[in-house]
Amino acid sequence: MSHRLADDCQDKTAARAGPLRDHPDVATGYNNLGALLQDQGKYAEAEQLFRRAIEIDENAFGNPVVAKNYNNLAGLLRDQRKYGEAETLCRSRRPTAAPSCPKTR
């Protein structure tokens, strides 16, 4: 997928969010787009989207449902060699996210 297409997707996601910007389906879109941007090496943009997805889902559901979001963010931090931050994130979310948290080095 081209960088232009990813940018277009991000613009469309933000535009469509409008009044539903805090809806859990928007969080799913942010999570998916964050993964795409991570694959393209756009780490700063991906991190913003993962953190926004976490914020939306925590407000909507609480901690158990957002475990996958924390796992995605921890994986991104690991890819950036921010091992301490990834480990801290996993340890702080251990009851819900520990089984799938990426290993730090």
Secondary structure, DSSP 4 states (H G I P E B T S, - for coil): --HHHHHHHHHHHHHHHGGGTTSHHHHHHHHHHHHHHHHTT-HHHHHHHHHHHHHHHHHHT-GGGGHHHHHHHHHHHHHTT-HHHHHHHHHHTHHHHGGGPPPP-
